[in-house]
Every structure is written in structure tokens, then in C-alpha cells.
């Protein structure tokens, strides 16, 4: 829902109902992840996407029906369906889409949810998408780290879902939870979709050079909150990096240490060291490799890499920590320009996140998506 939230809240504030289709589960090669959404407006406009084009037409019709009074409901699309070719899902995947009418009456907490998302306060929206009692389908529980809003009408269900949703929120994962009809941990019949809105992951780019500008642009494109840091004030300027979230003038290792001590680093944080200068990158990498981060990469030739490893070992960095260092940084794409190099680094980051090997898909067999 994040991708259509601005349009959704605009319509909600204006008192305009919309049909909302949300991907709640995917299987095999489904093109969009859980949480992807599409709005259907009363004036016949479609905003967003649930499948990259495959089943938008079918979901649009269901959204119109929801606007017309049809109850909320779950629909599965996939190659096993009789109407697979009719809706155009030819990618070989399966996706479950929940379609509902959203307005001020059906979702009174939306304004508070949108406020939390904009303030980067973690919040999860838990919605019943399947229940033996059709009257309960579409009910919502809003879960923050310190409070809840709304509810399902059963305290046992509320408590179970709130606990589980907070766990999903901590890892930034959206997906379906299953319970017995009364919230039993072991049971089936009740399915709840948890849409987790965690703050965006951070990308820290060290070294205010042309490669950093290209890396910052692609980092923002991938949904990261991007910070560029350099100790040299003549290079670390807002005019040179107008599109990043933060530009910091500080010694890189000192800045990263302060961020770690403040609790602003986590297992989703990516660190790119592009300085090419031992006096900057060695103490910085010593700090970075001591943290639990998603990615630590350093630019440089193989000679620079070997010298960097030697210096880090002299400072007491262990082999287990050194094994987590991506250096030379990026995948072998034959990159030359800063923009191509940024794509190479981003490709490595994505491959490590999802378990990809970086090979050409045409040379592999089996599913093209990992972890599904």
C-alpha cells in the first residue's frame, strides 16, 4: 500500500471512496511482492499495480464491484485457474489479491497510519482476509510498537495478531498469518494479512566523489534513505548531492561510530566505502565490520584490496569479519562509468539480499525468483 498511499490518503481526506486491491501472498514467479496495491477510483482511474500488468484488468473490475457494494474478498490468480489466460497471468506464478472498499467509515484509522508512515514511525496494518464468518472479513487491527488501534472484536485474536505483527514489523516483512477462528495459534480458518510499514533501510555512502553521486541516485531509486559522508567540506555539499536525504561533513569512522551508538544502524543498513584512501577507509571498515549490517562494500583495485586487508588485520580485525567485506565492490558487469559501477554495486546488494548468484538467467534453470 505504500506505493499508492499518497493518492489513497488524498481521496480519503476528500471523502472519496476507492476500491483497493492488495497483493497478500505470492507463489513461484509472481511479479509483485506482498503489499503491492492498486486503487480503483470512482471516476474510473487506476493507480498503482498488483502484477506489473498481468491481472490489472481483472482486479480493476473487482475494485469497481467493491465500490458498488460487493463485500471485501480474496481472489487467487495463477496458471492453475480456468481463467488464467483470460486475465493474462502468463508468468507462471500465483498471487492472492484482497479487494475491498476503503473510505472514512471502513478505515477510520487511515489518517493516523499515513501520519506514522510519513514520520517514519513503524506501523503495521493487519486485515482479516479470510474467516468462516464473512462479516469479519475486512476488519482491521493497527499495530504500533507501543499501542494498537481498531480491532477484530475478539481480544484473543487481537493479542495474538499484535504480538506476531510486531515481530514482522521488526524485520520489515509483510505477509499472511494463519490462526484458528478464535485466534488459536494452532488452527486454520482465519487468515490475516499484515502490511508492515517500517522506515526505509539506510544506505551510507562514504566518499563524496562522482561514483558516490551515481550510487546515491540508484540507492534512492531502490528505496533506501541515502546519506553521503565525507570529511572534506569542499566535496560534501548539498549542491553536489541535491537528491540525497542527508549530506554529512565528518570523519567517516567517527560518524559511523556515532550512528551505531545512537542505534540508527540495523541489519538492513548498507555501507559503501568509495574513498580509496587508507586513512579514511581502514578505520571506517574496522567500525563497519564490527556491526551487524546487511552489506559492507569497498571500492578499489585488487592491489588496494590486498593492502586494505593487511591494514585491517594489523588493527585486529578477524577473518570472520573480513569474510563479510565485499571488496572489490560490485558484480562483474564490465562496468566503466560511475553509473555502470553503481548498477554493479546495486546488483551485488540485491543478489546478497535474495540469495541470487549473479548469473545470466538465460543460463540457469528453475524459478527465476529466490526465496518464494
N, C-alpha and C positions, 0 to 999 in steps of 0.2 A: 504493500500500500504506500510505501514511502515515495515511490516514483510518481504517484498521482495525488499525493497528499495536498499539495498547494491548490490544485483545481478542486479537489474534494472539499476542502475547508472553505474555499471561496463560495461554492454552491451551497454548502451547509449554512454558512453565515447569512446568505441571501434568502434562506428558506426554500431553496430549490431541491426537491428530491432527486436522487440519482440511482441508477442500478449499478451495483458494484460486483464485479466478478474477480475472485481472488484465487490464485493457484495455492492449494493447501497441501498437495502431495504430488510427487513426480516419480516415475519409474523408467529405468533404462535411459533412452536418449531424448527425454523431454527437453524442449528448448529453453524454458524459463524456470527459475527456481521458485520454491515456496515463498509466498509473499508478493510475487508479481501480480499486478492488478490492472484492470481496465474499467473505466467509468463509461456508463451509457447515460447521457443527459436527456432531459425531457424534450429538448429541441433536436434530438437525433444525432448528437455528436458523440464520437467515440474518442476517449482519451486513454492512452496507455496501451499495454499489450500483455496478454497472458501466454502467448505461444509464438511470438515473432511472426505472426501471420497465418499460422496453420488453422486455428479454430476460432479466430476472432469473429467471423460471421455468425457462428452458432452461439457463441457467448453473448454477442450483441442482441440476438433475438431473445435469449433468456433474460438479459438485462431489461429489455423493453417489457417483457412479460412481468418481471418483478415490479417495474414501475406501474404496470397496470393492475397490480393487486395479487399476483401469484405469490405464494409463500416462499420463503427462502429455502434453498435446497442445494444438494451436492450432485454434480454431474461428472461422470468419468468419460474421458475421450481417449481413444487409443486404437491401434491397429486391430484389436480384437473385437471392436464394436462393429455392428452391422452397418453403421453409417460412417465408418472411418473415412472412406473416400469422399463421402458427401461433405464432410466438414474439412477435409483436406489434411488430416494429420498423417503425413506420409513419412515422417522422420523415424518411425519405428518405436516411438516412446508412448508413454501413457501419462496423463495428468488428470488430477481431480480438481475441479473448479467449483467453488462455492459462490452462488449468486444470490444477492439479497438487495432489498431496497434500503437505502440509507437516507435518513432525514433527521430532523431535530428530535422527533419522537422516538425513533428506533435506535438512535445512537446519541443520547444527550451528553455523553462524556467526550465526544469527539474534539470539542474545543480545547479541553484540558489535555487530551492526548497530543494534539498538534502543538500546543504550547510546550509540552515536555520535549517533543522531538526537536523543536527549534532551539530550545535551551540546552540540548544535548544531555537531558536527564533520561536515564534508561527507563523505558516503559514497555510493557507487553500487553497486547490486546488478545484475550482468549475468547474464542467464539465457539459455541456448540454448533457443529456442522452435521451431526447425526445423533439421533436419540429415538428410543422407542415411542416417546410421546412427541408428536410433531409440534406441539405448542412450545416446546422448549428449544427447538432448533432456531438459531439466530440470537439467542441470549448471550450476553457478554459479561466478562469479568475483566476489569482493567487492573493491571498489577504493576506497582512500583516497588522499589526495594524496601520502602518503609510504610506502604499503605496499599489499600485496594479500593476500587470503586465498582459500582454496578453489582452484578451477582447473578447466580444461576437459580436462586430460590431454594437451595439446599446447602446448609453450612458445611456438610461433609464434603460435598463436591467443591465448594469454594475453597476450602482449606487445602484439599489435595491438589487442585489445579494451581493455586497460588504458589505452593511450595515448588511444584515442578516447573512452573513458568519462570520463577526466579532463577532456577538452575539453568534454564535455556537462555535467559536474558544475560546471565554471566558469561556465556560462551558465544552470544550473538547468533544463536541458532533458532530458526523458525521451523515449525513442523507440527505434526498431529500427535496428540496424546490419546490413549485409549483407556477407558475405565468401565466398570460395571455401571448399570443405570443409576445407582445411588452413590457413585464415586468410589466404588470398591477398587482397590489397587489391582486386584486380580479379577478380571472380568471383561466383558465386552458388551457392546451395545451403545456406549456413549463415546463419541469421538469429539475432541476439542482441538481446534486449530489455534496455536499460539504464534502470533505475529510479533516477533521481538524487534524492538526499535532501540538498539544500543547505539551509543555515539560512534561516529565513523572511526575506523582504525587510523593510526598515525603513521605517517612516513616522514622520517627525519633525514634530510639531505644535507650532508656536510661538505662544504667547499663551494663557494659562490662563483662557479665557472659556467661556461656555456653548456656543458653537459648537465649541470645541475638544473639549468633553466628548462631543458628538454625533459629531464626526469621529473621535475615538479609538475610540468603540464600533463604528462601521462599519468602521474600519481593522482592528480586531481580528477582526471578522466575516469580512473578506476575506483574512485570513491574514497580516497584517503584524505585525511586532513594533513596538509603538507606544510612542513617547516623547513626553511633553508637557514643554515647556521654557518657563520664564518667569523674568524677573529679579526678580519680586515674590514674596517668600516667603509673603505672606498669601494669595495666589491659587494658587500652585503647591504644592498639598498632596495627600498621598495620600488624605485623606478626601474631597476634591473629585473625585479621579480614581482610584477604587478598582480599576478593571478594566484600567488600562493597565500595560504592562510596566515603565516607568520614568517617574518624575517628577523633573525636574531644575530646581534653582534656580540660574540663571546668566544672564548676558547672552547673548541668543541667538547673536549673531555670534561671541562668544568660545567658546561651547560647540560650535558647528558647525565652527569652525576646528580645535578640538582633536580632534573626531571625524575630520575629514579627515586631519589629521596622523597620527592613530593607525591610519589605514587602515580605518576602520569605515564608510566610505561606499562605495557602488558604483553601478553603472548600473541597479540595481533600486530604489534608495532614492527615496522620495517626500518632498518637503518642502512643508509647508503653512504659510504665513505669515498668521496671523489677528490680528496685533497692532493694526492700524490706527494705528500710531504711528511717524512717520518716524524717531525716534531709535532705535527698535528695528529696524524692518523694512528700512530702507535699507542699513545696514551688513550686516545678515543676508543680504539678497538679493545684495549685492555678493559675499559669500563663496559663497553657494549657486550663483550663475550662473557661477562660475569652476570648478565641479566638474562631472564627468560623471555626472549624476543622471537618473533616469527622469522626474522630474516636479518642477517648481518652480511653485507657485501662490501668489498673494497676494490676500487679500480687500480689498475696498474699492469705493467708488463710482468712476465714470469720472473724476470730478474728482480723487479721491485717486490713481487710476491715472496720470493725466497728470502730477500733481505728483511722484509717485514716479519716473516715467521721467525727468523733468527732473533730479531729485536724483541719480539713478544715472548719468546722462550726465555730470553735473558731477564725479562721482567717477571718471570714466574708463571706465565700463562700455561696451563696444562694442555695435553694433547686432546683431551675430550672437548675442551673449549675451542681449540684451534680447528677441530673437525667440523665445527658449525659455521666456520667462516667461508663464505662464497667469494673466492679470490683465485684467479682473476674473475671479476664480476660478470654475470650475464651468461647467456647461452651462445653457442657458436652459430651465429646467423651470418657471419661475414660482415658485420656492421662496420661502417666507416664514419658516418656523420654523427653529431650529438643526438639527433632524433632517432637514427637507427640504433645507436647504442642504448638509448632509453628503452626502445622496444625490446632489445635483447635482455636488458635487466628485468623489465616487467615480465617478460616471458619466463625467466627463471623463477621469479617470485610466484607467479601463477602456478607453474609446474610443481614447485615445492608445496604450495598450499593444497593442491588437489591430488598430488601423487603422480603427476604426469612425467613422462620420460623425455619429452622434448623431441621425439622423432616425428617424421612426417606421417600424418595419418594414413596417407595412401600406402605406406609401407607396413602398416600394422593391421592386425585382425582383431575382431571382437568389438565391444562397445567403445564409442569414441569419448564417452564421459566417464570420469573416475568417481568412485565413492557414491554411486547410485544403485 
